[in-house]
Amino acid sequence: GQQVMQIPQYQHVQEGEDFTTYCNSSTTLSNIQWYKQRPGGHPVFLIQLVKSGEVKKQKRLTFQFGEAKKNSSLHITATQTTDVGTYFCAGRSWAGNMLTFGGGTRLMVKP
Amino acid sequence: DTEVTQTPKHLVMGMTNKKSLKCEQHMGHRAMYWYKQKAKKPPELMFVYSYEKLSINESVPSRFSPECPNSSLLNLHLHALQPEDSALYLCASSQRDSLRPQHFGDGTRLSIL
């Protein structure tokens, strides 16, 4: 079945440093979504990417979808303590009607 | 504040009990989902309802029984659960299918004694 892998599992950064998480799928995706889950909270939708090579920005967050639509990345510039949480990518294959979540990257920011 | 409401927020039950988790949304979404999430793990899909019909059952044991009484409500009936079923149970909804963003509820934290 479809597998979605995310690296790294954990990342500690000093406030102000940049952060990137990478997502790789075993199959070509029709779309990829990114979610953020704060400690003790629920996943909150951040963005969806659909087109090959697509790049979208939300303030300090930059999301990319690979040309082959099998990988994606989330980059945060100048992290803040409010960025703390686990970032999940979730991909949908062309064949299925379900999202498969990556393992998540837990971001910790030291003030 | 979340637009998907789940009750109860916490539930402790014995292995012989029968209980139900409830989920409600009033966004007009036609797809609703149940996920199970263990600590430090991603959400794991259990069931998908599309237009009030069960469309996906991810090989979930029969001790979990979903029900979708109408387009706004989703229930998860629990019976004879095992300690390993202790987890956060998340409900989500989306406009139509997984092409659309999913809106999650706060979840029910379930503990099986």
gemmi code that builds the backbone of each chain (N, CA, C; Angstrom):
import gemmi

chains = {
    "A": [
        ("GLY", (0.818, -1.197, 0.000), (0.000, 0.000, 0.000), (0.856, 1.254, 0.000)),
        ("GLN", (0.193, 2.380, -0.112), (0.891, 3.658, -0.147), (1.574, 3.938, 1.180)),
        ("GLN", (2.822, 4.421, 1.104), (3.546, 4.810, 2.315), (4.031, 6.248, 2.160)),
        ("VAL", (3.929, 6.994, 3.247), (4.408, 8.375, 3.259), (5.381, 8.520, 4.418)),
        ("MET", (6.592, 8.904, 4.090), (7.634, 9.002, 5.103), (8.040, 10.448, 5.292)),
        ("GLN", (8.306, 10.814, 6.549), (8.709, 12.161, 6.858), (10.006, 12.153, 7.644)),
        ("ILE", (10.895, 13.094, 7.325), (12.113, 13.284, 8.101), (12.371, 14.767, 8.307)),
        ("PRO", (12.995, 15.118, 9.433), (13.355, 14.247, 10.543), (12.149, 13.962, 11.435)),
        ("GLN", (12.309, 13.060, 12.394), (11.230, 12.791, 13.349), (11.116, 13.927, 14.351)),
        ("TYR", (12.283, 14.442, 14.769), (12.333, 15.516, 15.762), (13.328, 16.568, 15.303)),
        ("GLN", (13.079, 17.804, 15.685), (14.027, 18.867, 15.394), (13.961, 19.900, 16.525)),
        ("HIS", (15.135, 20.124, 17.145), (15.248, 21.197, 18.136), (15.954, 22.363, 17.461)),
        ("VAL", (15.386, 23.542, 17.553), (16.049, 24.711, 16.985), (16.037, 25.836, 18.012)),
        ("GLN", (16.961, 26.755, 17.830), (16.962, 27.978, 18.618), (15.998, 28.946, 17.931)),
        ("GLU", (15.266, 29.690, 18.707), (14.352, 30.672, 18.129), (15.118, 31.566, 17.148)),
        ("GLY", (14.544, 31.749, 15.975), (15.194, 32.556, 14.945), (15.877, 31.725, 13.867)),
        ("GLU", (16.145, 30.462, 14.178), (16.741, 29.573, 13.171), (15.656, 29.083, 12.211)),
        ("ASP", (16.101, 28.597, 11.062), (15.167, 28.043, 10.084), (14.927, 26.567, 10.360)),
        ("PHE", (13.852, 26.046, 9.772), (13.461, 24.650, 9.973), (12.865, 24.111, 8.679)),
        ("THR", (13.208, 22.850, 8.347), (12.618, 22.211, 7.176), (12.254, 20.770, 7.502)),
        ("THR", (11.089, 20.348, 7.052), (10.685, 18.954, 7.141), (10.393, 18.450, 5.741)),
        ("TYR", (10.746, 17.176, 5.502), (10.647, 16.593, 4.173), (9.695, 15.399, 4.200)),
        ("CYS", (8.973, 15.256, 3.119), (7.950, 14.223, 3.010), (8.157, 13.471, 1.692)),
        ("ASN", (8.192, 12.128, 1.767), (8.375, 11.331, 0.552), (7.343, 10.235, 0.478)),
        ("SER", (6.751, 10.075, -0.699), (5.728, 9.053, -0.898), (6.271, 7.930, -1.773)),
        ("SER", (5.782, 6.722, -1.516), (6.187, 5.572, -2.327), (5.453, 5.560, -3.676)),
        ("THR", (4.377, 6.338, -3.789), (3.614, 6.400, -5.035), (3.378, 7.860, -5.426)),
        ("THR", (3.040, 8.081, -6.682), (2.719, 9.430, -7.152), (1.424, 9.888, -6.503)),
        ("LEU", (1.424, 11.135, -6.076), (0.275, 11.666, -5.348), (-0.576, 12.556, -6.232)),
        ("SER", (-1.882, 12.573, -5.960), (-2.753, 13.531, -6.646), (-2.697, 14.880, -5.937)),
        ("ASN", (-2.539, 14.853, -4.636), (-2.396, 16.090, -3.884), (-1.718, 15.794, -2.559)),
        ("ILE", (-1.197, 16.817, -1.946), (-0.606, 16.656, -0.628), (-1.094, 17.793, 0.258)),
        ("GLN", (-1.387, 17.461, 1.499), (-1.844, 18.445, 2.461), (-0.856, 18.467, 3.627)),
        ("TRP", (-0.777, 19.618, 4.267), (0.060, 19.765, 5.457), (-0.821, 20.195, 6.630)),
        ("TYR", (-0.549, 19.576, 7.769), (-1.283, 19.856, 9.000), (-0.288, 20.147, 10.123)),
        ("LYS", (-0.747, 20.958, 11.083), (0.048, 21.218, 12.288), (-0.773, 20.785, 13.504)),
        ("GLN", (-0.125, 20.077, 14.403), (-0.795, 19.658, 15.638), (0.013, 20.172, 16.812)),
        ("ARG", (-0.583, 21.085, 17.574), (0.085, 21.587, 18.774), (0.018, 20.523, 19.860)),
        ("PRO", (0.931, 20.545, 20.832), (0.874, 19.569, 21.929), (-0.483, 19.607, 22.616)),
        ("GLY", (-1.125, 18.442, 22.748), (-2.437, 18.353, 23.373), (-3.583, 18.789, 22.483)),
        ("GLY", (-3.297, 19.131, 21.244), (-4.335, 19.627, 20.337), (-4.666, 18.638, 19.238)),
        ("HIS", (-5.389, 19.137, 18.236), (-5.778, 18.305, 17.110), (-5.112, 18.844, 15.846)),
        ("PRO", (-5.006, 18.014, 14.811), (-4.401, 18.514, 13.564), (-5.214, 19.660, 12.976)),
        ("VAL", (-4.491, 20.678, 12.516), (-5.125, 21.831, 11.882), (-4.556, 21.965, 10.479)),
        ("PHE", (-5.442, 22.056, 9.505), (-5.042, 22.154, 8.109), (-4.249, 23.428, 7.868)),
        ("LEU", (-3.113, 23.285, 7.162), (-2.309, 24.449, 6.793), (-2.482, 24.797, 5.324)),
        ("ILE", (-2.270, 23.789, 4.447), (-2.268, 24.094, 3.020), (-2.413, 22.814, 2.209)),
        ("GLN", (-2.820, 22.967, 0.968), (-2.880, 21.854, 0.027), (-2.117, 22.229, -1.243)),
        ("LEU", (-1.338, 21.261, -1.744), (-0.616, 21.438, -2.996), (-1.130, 20.406, -3.980)),
        ("VAL", (-1.342, 20.838, -5.221), (-1.935, 19.946, -6.209), (-1.068, 19.815, -7.468)),
        ("LYS", (-0.431, 20.921, -7.867), (0.298, 20.916, -9.144), (1.751, 20.515, -8.977)),
        ("SER", (2.279, 19.845, -9.977), (3.683, 19.485, -10.017), (4.556, 20.734, -9.910)),
        ("GLY", (5.543, 20.717, -8.981), (6.448, 21.847, -8.819), (5.852, 23.053, -8.111)),
        ("GLU", (4.656, 22.896, -7.565), (3.970, 24.038, -6.943), (4.703, 24.527, -5.703)),
        ("VAL", (4.741, 25.839, -5.526), (5.311, 26.468, -4.336), (4.277, 27.444, -3.798)),
        ("LYS", (3.992, 27.332, -2.506), (3.047, 28.258, -1.867), (3.677, 28.805, -0.599)),
        ("LYS", (3.352, 30.068, -0.313), (3.903, 30.693, 0.894), (2.779, 31.188, 1.784)),
        ("GLN", (3.012, 31.031, 3.093), (2.121, 31.608, 4.092), (3.033, 32.282, 5.113)),
        ("LYS", (3.192, 33.588, 4.976), (4.060, 34.358, 5.879), (5.446, 33.712, 5.916)),
        ("ARG", (5.849, 33.144, 7.033), (7.209, 32.562, 7.149), (7.272, 31.105, 6.688)),
        ("LEU", (6.153, 30.536, 6.261), (6.113, 29.133, 5.849), (6.115, 29.040, 4.323)),
        ("THR", (6.993, 28.158, 3.802), (7.043, 27.903, 2.362), (6.860, 26.420, 2.126)),
        ("PHE", (5.892, 26.085, 1.279), (5.553, 24.702, 0.968), (5.903, 24.437, -0.494)),
        ("GLN", (6.498, 23.237, -0.735), (6.836, 22.863, -2.109), (6.321, 21.471, -2.413)),
        ("PHE", (5.913, 21.261, -3.657), (5.511, 19.943, -4.148), (6.473, 19.583, -5.259)),
        ("GLY", (7.057, 18.397, -5.194), (8.070, 17.999, -6.155), (7.541, 17.869, -7.571)),
        ("GLU", (8.471, 17.917, -8.528), (8.082, 17.825, -9.938), (7.414, 16.497, -10.246)),
        ("ALA", (7.883, 15.426, -9.604), (7.312, 14.097, -9.834), (6.090, 13.825, -8.952)),
        ("LYS", (5.721, 14.790, -8.144), (4.575, 14.671, -7.216), (4.724, 13.463, -6.294)),
        ("LYS", (5.952, 13.230, -5.857), (6.186, 12.155, -4.888), (6.841, 12.684, -3.615)),
        ("ASN", (7.190, 13.969, -3.609), (7.804, 14.514, -2.415), (7.373, 15.956, -2.199)),
        ("SER", (7.508, 16.382, -0.955), (7.097, 17.728, -0.588), (7.945, 18.197, 0.583)),
        ("SER", (7.981, 19.494, 0.784), (8.718, 20.036, 1.920), (7.999, 21.245, 2.494)),
        ("LEU", (8.260, 21.462, 3.779), (7.767, 22.645, 4.484), (8.972, 23.320, 5.112)),
        ("HIS", (9.168, 24.592, 4.804), (10.287, 25.351, 5.344), (9.742, 26.517, 6.156)),
        ("ILE", (10.238, 26.647, 7.377), (9.858, 27.788, 8.212), (11.089, 28.670, 8.387)),
        ("THR", (10.940, 29.927, 8.055), (12.026, 30.896, 8.205), (11.920, 31.567, 9.571)),
        ("ALA", (13.054, 31.700, 10.233), (13.102, 32.422, 11.518), (12.029, 31.933, 12.481)),
        ("THR", (12.198, 30.703, 12.972), (11.189, 30.086, 13.831), (10.893, 30.933, 15.062)),
        ("GLN", (9.658, 30.808, 15.526), (9.207, 31.448, 16.759), (8.666, 30.371, 17.686)),
        ("THR", (8.533, 30.702, 18.969), (8.042, 29.692, 19.922), (6.627, 29.237, 19.579)),
        ("THR", (5.887, 30.075, 18.883), (4.518, 29.687, 18.479), (4.506, 28.629, 17.374)),
        ("ASP", (5.681, 28.353, 16.784), (5.753, 27.328, 15.737), (5.856, 25.919, 16.318)),
        ("VAL", (5.993, 25.816, 17.626), (6.134, 24.509, 18.279), (4.942, 23.621, 17.954)),
        ("GLY", (5.222, 22.363, 17.654), (4.158, 21.399, 17.365), (4.690, 20.315, 16.453)),
        ("THR", (3.785, 19.446, 16.030), (4.145, 18.388, 15.089), (3.535, 18.707, 13.735)),
        ("TYR", (4.363, 18.658, 12.721), (3.919, 18.965, 11.359), (3.779, 17.648, 10.595)),
        ("PHE", (2.583, 17.423, 10.071), (2.298, 16.217, 9.308), (2.047, 16.573, 7.846)),
        ("CYS", (2.630, 15.776, 6.949), (2.166, 15.822, 5.573), (1.170, 14.681, 5.412)),
        ("ALA", (0.268, 14.809, 4.467), (-0.728, 13.770, 4.215), (-0.989, 13.760, 2.716)),
        ("GLY", (-0.772, 12.604, 2.115), (-0.901, 12.519, 0.669), (-2.014, 11.598, 0.241)),
        ("ARG", (-2.581, 11.930, -0.893), (-3.617, 11.077, -1.479), (-3.100, 10.575, -2.827)),
        ("SER", (-3.173, 9.267, -3.024), (-2.738, 8.693, -4.296), (-3.857, 8.827, -5.318)),
        ("TRP", (-3.515, 8.623, -6.576), (-4.523, 8.707, -7.639), (-5.567, 7.611, -7.496)),
        ("ALA", (-5.166, 6.449, -6.958), (-6.067, 5.304, -6.904), (-7.062, 5.388, -5.755)),
        ("GLY", (-6.631, 6.007, -4.670), (-7.452, 5.918, -3.460), (-8.274, 7.151, -3.173)),
        ("ASN", (-9.113, 7.051, -2.184), (-9.923, 8.174, -1.746), (-9.634, 8.466, -0.282)),
        ("MET", (-8.386, 8.258, 0.112), (-8.061, 8.495, 1.499), (-6.688, 9.151, 1.592)),
        ("LEU", (-6.519, 9.894, 2.672), (-5.229, 10.508, 2.943), (-4.377, 9.558, 3.754)),
        ("THR", (-3.108, 9.474, 3.413), (-2.158, 8.735, 4.230), (-1.222, 9.744, 4.870)),
        ("PHE", (-1.185, 9.732, 6.193), (-0.349, 10.683, 6.921), (1.088, 10.183, 7.018)),
        ("GLY", (2.015, 11.123, 6.895), (3.398, 10.838, 7.225), (3.551, 10.728, 8.726)),
        ("GLY", (4.729, 10.282, 9.169), (4.954, 10.071, 10.594), (5.019, 11.338, 11.413)),
        ("GLY", (5.183, 12.475, 10.747), (5.233, 13.752, 11.449), (6.645, 14.147, 11.838)),
        ("THR", (6.860, 15.451, 11.917), (8.103, 16.005, 12.449), (7.739, 16.886, 13.621)),
        ("ARG", (8.311, 16.543, 14.774), (8.033, 17.324, 15.980), (9.067, 18.430, 16.098)),
        ("LEU", (8.585, 19.664, 16.084), (9.465, 20.830, 16.171), (9.435, 21.414, 17.566)),
        ("MET", (10.613, 21.567, 18.141), (10.753, 22.229, 19.441), (11.626, 23.461, 19.253)),
        ("VAL", (11.204, 24.585, 19.802), (11.910, 25.852, 19.629), (12.344, 26.381, 20.983)),
        ("LYS", (13.639, 26.585, 21.128), (14.176, 27.139, 22.387), (14.173, 28.653, 22.301)),
        ("PRO", (13.601, 29.324, 23.321), (13.561, 30.790, 23.280), (14.933, 31.412, 23.551)),
    ],
    "B": [
        ("ASP", (-11.227, 27.752, 18.374), (-12.435, 26.930, 18.459), (-12.565, 26.055, 17.210)),
        ("THR", (-12.980, 24.798, 17.423), (-13.113, 23.898, 16.309), (-14.561, 23.866, 15.853)),
        ("GLU", (-14.779, 23.636, 14.537), (-16.134, 23.578, 14.004), (-16.662, 22.157, 14.011)),
        ("VAL", (-15.832, 21.210, 14.414), (-16.240, 19.826, 14.571), (-16.240, 19.541, 16.073)),
        ("THR", (-17.395, 19.144, 16.584), (-17.555, 18.966, 18.030), (-17.581, 17.488, 18.373)),
        ("GLN", (-16.717, 17.095, 19.293), (-16.680, 15.707, 19.720), (-17.008, 15.606, 21.200)),
        ("THR", (-17.811, 14.593, 21.544), (-18.108, 14.310, 22.944), (-18.049, 12.808, 23.186)),
        ("PRO", (-17.623, 12.384, 24.398), (-17.057, 13.238, 25.442), (-15.607, 13.600, 25.127)),
        ("LYS", (-15.015, 14.475, 25.899), (-13.607, 14.816, 25.695), (-12.701, 13.729, 26.267)),
        ("HIS", (-13.146, 13.127, 27.359), (-12.387, 12.053, 27.988), (-13.356, 10.920, 28.300)),
        ("LEU", (-12.847, 9.691, 28.211), (-13.675, 8.540, 28.534), (-12.787, 7.441, 29.093)),
        ("VAL", (-13.192, 6.941, 30.264), (-12.516, 5.794, 30.857), (-13.544, 4.676, 30.912)),
        ("MET", (-13.206, 3.526, 30.390), (-14.158, 2.421, 30.398), (-13.457, 1.097, 30.630)),
        ("GLY", (-14.221, 0.160, 31.171), (-13.705, -1.182, 31.361), (-13.866, -1.995, 30.095)),
        ("MET", (-13.222, -3.122, 30.066), (-13.206, -3.934, 28.851), (-14.569, -4.544, 28.530)),
        ("THR", (-15.473, -4.580, 29.502), (-16.791, -5.166, 29.237), (-17.858, -4.105, 28.944)),
        ("ASN", (-17.491, -2.843, 29.061), (-18.468, -1.761, 28.866), (-18.833, -1.554, 27.410)),
        ("LYS", (-19.996, -0.910, 27.221), (-20.387, -0.417, 25.900), (-20.546, 1.097, 26.005)),
        ("LYS", (-19.896, 1.817, 25.124), (-20.003, 3.279, 25.115), (-20.014, 3.754, 23.680)),
        ("SER", (-20.348, 5.045, 23.502), (-20.332, 5.635, 22.160), (-19.622, 6.973, 22.161)),
        ("LEU", (-18.884, 7.217, 21.104), (-18.285, 8.530, 20.868), (-19.153, 9.242, 19.836)),
        ("LYS", (-19.287, 10.563, 20.045), (-20.143, 11.325, 19.135), (-19.368, 12.449, 18.476)),
        ("CYS", (-19.777, 12.767, 17.260), (-19.133, 13.819, 16.472), (-20.211, 14.563, 15.702)),
        ("GLU", (-20.105, 15.890, 15.679), (-21.113, 16.697, 14.999), (-20.447, 17.840, 14.240)),
        ("GLN", (-20.926, 18.086, 13.029), (-20.451, 19.255, 12.275), (-21.629, 19.880, 11.548)),
        ("HIS", (-21.597, 21.193, 11.430), (-22.677, 21.922, 10.758), (-22.111, 22.797, 9.658)),
        ("MET", (-21.088, 22.262, 8.978), (-20.479, 23.007, 7.873), (-21.010, 22.536, 6.525)),
        ("GLY", (-21.949, 21.581, 6.542), (-22.472, 21.045, 5.292), (-21.524, 20.075, 4.611)),
        ("HIS", (-20.535, 19.593, 5.373), (-19.589, 18.639, 4.798), (-20.259, 17.289, 4.580)),
        ("ARG", (-19.882, 16.609, 3.489), (-20.524, 15.343, 3.165), (-19.607, 14.140, 3.361)),
        ("ALA", (-18.375, 14.383, 3.778), (-17.467, 13.286, 4.114), (-17.073, 13.431, 5.572)),
        ("MET", (-17.136, 12.320, 6.304), (-16.750, 12.334, 7.711), (-15.865, 11.127, 8.002)),
        ("TYR", (-14.935, 11.312, 8.936), (-13.873, 10.340, 9.157), (-13.686, 10.062, 10.649)),
        ("TRP", (-13.309, 8.842, 10.949), (-12.799, 8.503, 12.281), (-11.334, 8.118, 12.149)),
        ("TYR", (-10.496, 8.700, 13.025), (-9.082, 8.369, 13.111), (-8.768, 7.939, 14.538)),
        ("LYS", (-7.746, 7.117, 14.639), (-7.189, 6.746, 15.939), (-5.760, 7.287, 15.974)),
        ("GLN", (-5.399, 7.935, 17.082), (-4.047, 8.465, 17.191), (-3.429, 8.057, 18.527)),
        ("LYS", (-2.327, 7.318, 18.441), (-1.563, 6.978, 19.632), (-0.531, 8.090, 19.854)),
        ("ALA", (-0.015, 8.147, 21.078), (0.932, 9.204, 21.439), (2.152, 9.190, 20.506)),
        ("LYS", (2.495, 10.366, 20.015), (3.673, 10.588, 19.170), (3.604, 9.830, 17.848)),
        ("LYS", (2.391, 9.525, 17.408), (2.181, 8.847, 16.130), (1.219, 9.672, 15.274)),
        ("PRO", (1.182, 9.427, 13.973), (0.219, 10.161, 13.133), (-1.182, 9.605, 13.300)),
        ("PRO", (-2.192, 10.367, 12.902), (-3.557, 9.830, 12.890), (-3.625, 8.641, 11.934)),
        ("GLU", (-4.367, 7.624, 12.363), (-4.507, 6.395, 11.585), (-5.976, 6.265, 11.193)),
        ("LEU", (-6.242, 6.251, 9.902), (-7.627, 6.221, 9.438), (-8.318, 4.923, 9.835)),
        ("MET", (-9.566, 5.076, 10.337), (-10.372, 3.902, 10.683), (-11.519, 3.743, 9.688)),
        ("PHE", (-12.349, 4.775, 9.571), (-13.541, 4.716, 8.742), (-13.735, 6.031, 7.985)),
        ("VAL", (-14.365, 5.903, 6.803), (-14.772, 7.084, 6.044), (-16.232, 6.918, 5.656)),
        ("TYR", (-17.011, 7.953, 5.905), (-18.379, 8.020, 5.415), (-18.459, 9.106, 4.351)),
        ("SER", (-19.060, 8.735, 3.228), (-19.249, 9.684, 2.152), (-20.730, 9.727, 1.825)),
        ("TYR", (-21.340, 10.891, 1.944), (-22.786, 11.039, 1.741), (-23.542, 10.014, 2.577)),
        ("GLU", (-23.147, 9.902, 3.825), (-23.776, 9.062, 4.847), (-23.651, 7.563, 4.597)),
        ("LYS", (-22.809, 7.177, 3.659), (-22.585, 5.752, 3.418), (-21.137, 5.412, 3.743)),
        ("LEU", (-20.939, 4.269, 4.374), (-19.590, 3.839, 4.713), (-18.843, 3.508, 3.429)),
        ("SER", (-17.769, 4.244, 3.183), (-17.053, 4.008, 1.931), (-15.699, 3.342, 2.165)),
        ("ILE", (-15.120, 3.537, 3.353), (-13.832, 2.927, 3.659), (-13.863, 2.394, 5.091)),
        ("ASN", (-13.431, 1.145, 5.229), (-13.239, 0.532, 6.540), (-11.844, -0.069, 6.490)),
        ("GLU", (-10.934, 0.554, 7.237), (-9.537, 0.141, 7.154), (-9.245, -1.073, 8.036)),
        ("SER", (-9.975, -2.152, 7.798), (-9.743, -3.418, 8.522), (-9.764, -3.207, 10.030)),
        ("VAL", (-10.758, -2.463, 10.477), (-10.881, -2.174, 11.906), (-11.628, -3.327, 12.588)),
        ("PRO", (-11.176, -3.753, 13.777), (-11.877, -4.842, 14.483), (-13.341, -4.507, 14.727)),
        ("SER", (-14.169, -5.550, 14.781), (-15.619, -5.354, 14.894), (-16.040, -4.775, 16.240)),
        ("ARG", (-15.135, -4.706, 17.192), (-15.487, -4.079, 18.468), (-15.679, -2.563, 18.312)),
        ("PHE", (-15.283, -2.028, 17.158), (-15.565, -0.635, 16.795), (-16.646, -0.656, 15.721)),
        ("SER", (-17.751, 0.047, 15.970), (-18.849, 0.033, 15.025), (-19.273, 1.467, 14.719)),
        ("PRO", (-19.051, 1.942, 13.492), (-19.414, 3.322, 13.169), (-20.879, 3.414, 12.755)),
        ("GLU", (-21.388, 4.636, 12.883), (-22.763, 4.890, 12.465), (-22.865, 6.339, 12.032)),
        ("CYS", (-23.593, 6.581, 10.947), (-23.781, 7.959, 10.465), (-25.276, 8.207, 10.341)),
        ("PRO", (-25.938, 8.684, 11.412), (-27.402, 8.849, 11.394), (-27.886, 9.890, 10.376)),
        ("ASN", (-27.093, 10.936, 10.171), (-27.422, 11.935, 9.148), (-26.145, 12.659, 8.744)),
        ("SER", (-26.273, 13.615, 7.855), (-25.073, 14.238, 7.282), (-24.272, 15.051, 8.278)),
        ("SER", (-24.847, 15.348, 9.453), (-24.132, 16.170, 10.435), (-23.532, 15.361, 11.574)),
        ("LEU", (-23.957, 14.121, 11.710), (-23.596, 13.338, 12.889), (-22.821, 12.081, 12.528)),
        ("LEU", (-21.864, 11.751, 13.377), (-21.101, 10.528, 13.213), (-20.869, 9.945, 14.600)),
        ("ASN", (-21.181, 8.662, 14.745), (-20.977, 7.993, 16.032), (-19.964, 6.871, 15.866)),
        ("LEU", (-19.321, 6.537, 16.976), (-18.454, 5.360, 17.006), (-18.830, 4.570, 18.241)),
        ("HIS", (-19.445, 3.394, 18.021), (-19.892, 2.554, 19.127), (-18.765, 1.603, 19.512)),
        ("LEU", (-18.550, 1.517, 20.827), (-17.420, 0.749, 21.359), (-17.940, -0.384, 22.224)),
        ("HIS", (-17.378, -1.555, 22.037), (-17.809, -2.695, 22.855), (-16.664, -3.673, 23.020)),
        ("ALA", (-16.447, -4.084, 24.255), (-15.415, -5.089, 24.561), (-14.043, -4.669, 24.051)),
        ("LEU", (-13.666, -3.435, 24.366), (-12.368, -2.939, 23.913), (-11.231, -3.529, 24.725)),
        ("GLN", (-10.045, -3.454, 24.146), (-8.838, -3.967, 24.763), (-7.966, -2.797, 25.252)),
        ("PRO", (-7.071, -3.038, 26.200), (-6.203, -1.945, 26.680), (-5.440, -1.249, 25.560)),
        ("GLU", (-5.064, -1.984, 24.521), (-4.311, -1.371, 23.410), (-5.162, -0.423, 22.568)),
        ("ASP", (-6.470, -0.396, 22.828), (-7.353, 0.541, 22.136), (-7.332, 1.930, 22.771)),
        ("SER", (-6.653, 2.053, 23.895), (-6.512, 3.378, 24.529), (-5.762, 4.300, 23.572)),
        ("ALA", (-6.376, 5.457, 23.285), (-5.795, 6.381, 22.296), (-6.656, 7.632, 22.242)),
        ("LEU", (-6.249, 8.565, 21.404), (-7.068, 9.732, 21.078), (-7.851, 9.393, 19.813)),
        ("TYR", (-9.178, 9.521, 19.886), (-10.010, 9.240, 18.727), (-10.474, 10.570, 18.139)),
        ("LEU", (-10.075, 10.786, 16.895), (-10.345, 12.049, 16.217), (-11.411, 11.859, 15.154)),
        ("CYS", (-12.341, 12.793, 15.132), (-13.326, 12.865, 14.070), (-12.918, 14.011, 13.149)),
        ("ALA", (-13.149, 13.852, 11.869), (-12.858, 14.929, 10.920), (-13.943, 14.966, 9.863)),
        ("SER", (-14.062, 16.098, 9.203), (-15.005, 16.204, 8.101), (-14.366, 17.003, 6.975)),
        ("SER", (-14.865, 16.788, 5.758), (-14.414, 17.583, 4.618), (-15.575, 17.763, 3.672)),
        ("GLN", (-15.441, 18.719, 2.763), (-16.568, 19.078, 1.907), (-17.099, 17.896, 1.122)),
        ("ARG", (-16.223, 17.108, 0.576), (-16.700, 16.016, -0.271), (-15.838, 14.777, -0.099)),
        ("ASP", (-14.527, 14.913, -0.302), (-13.643, 13.748, -0.230), (-12.254, 14.229, 0.184)),
        ("SER", (-11.292, 13.353, 0.094), (-9.966, 13.690, 0.615), (-9.200, 14.650, -0.290)),
        ("LEU", (-9.824, 15.128, -1.374), (-9.223, 16.216, -2.138), (-9.374, 17.527, -1.393)),
        ("ARG", (-10.286, 17.573, -0.467), (-10.578, 18.796, 0.282), (-9.909, 18.738, 1.647)),
        ("PRO", (-9.599, 19.910, 2.217), (-9.024, 19.940, 3.561), (-9.943, 19.284, 4.581)),
        ("GLN", (-9.336, 18.618, 5.543), (-10.120, 17.998, 6.610), (-10.090, 18.891, 7.851)),
        ("HIS", (-11.260, 19.008, 8.475), (-11.396, 19.769, 9.710), (-11.548, 18.761, 10.845)),
        ("PHE", (-10.655, 18.841, 11.803), (-10.653, 17.876, 12.899), (-11.329, 18.444, 14.132)),
        ("GLY", (-11.958, 17.530, 14.893), (-12.440, 17.885, 16.217), (-11.300, 17.778, 17.222)),
        ("ASP", (-11.604, 18.142, 18.471), (-10.594, 18.099, 19.527), (-10.252, 16.674, 19.954)),
        ("GLY", (-11.123, 15.722, 19.597), (-10.852, 14.330, 19.931), (-11.446, 13.888, 21.249)),
        ("THR", (-11.573, 12.580, 21.391), (-11.935, 11.958, 22.662), (-10.751, 11.136, 23.119)),
        ("ARG", (-10.279, 11.443, 24.326), (-9.154, 10.671, 24.868), (-9.737, 9.478, 25.614)),
        ("LEU", (-9.481, 8.307, 25.100), (-10.088, 7.075, 25.604), (-9.067, 6.236, 26.353)),
        ("SER", (-9.446, 5.821, 27.557), (-8.587, 4.934, 28.352), (-9.369, 3.671, 28.675)),
        ("ILE", (-8.779, 2.534, 28.390), (-9.419, 1.240, 28.668), (-8.705, 0.613, 29.859)),
        ("LEU", (-9.505, 0.316, 30.889), (-8.908, -0.262, 32.094), (-8.880, -1.792, 32.010)),
    ],
}
model = gemmi.Model(1)
for chain_id, residues in chains.items():
    chain = gemmi.Chain(chain_id)
    for i, (resn, *xyz) in enumerate(residues, 1):
        res = gemmi.Residue()
        res.name, res.seqid = resn, gemmi.SeqId(i, " ")
        for name, pos in zip(("N", "CA", "C"), xyz):
            atom = gemmi.Atom()
            atom.name, atom.element = name, gemmi.Element(name[0])
            atom.pos, atom.b_iso = gemmi.Position(*pos), 0.0
            res.add_atom(atom)
        chain.add_residue(res)
    model.add_chain(chain)
structure = gemmi.Structure()
structure.add_model(model)
structure.setup_entities()
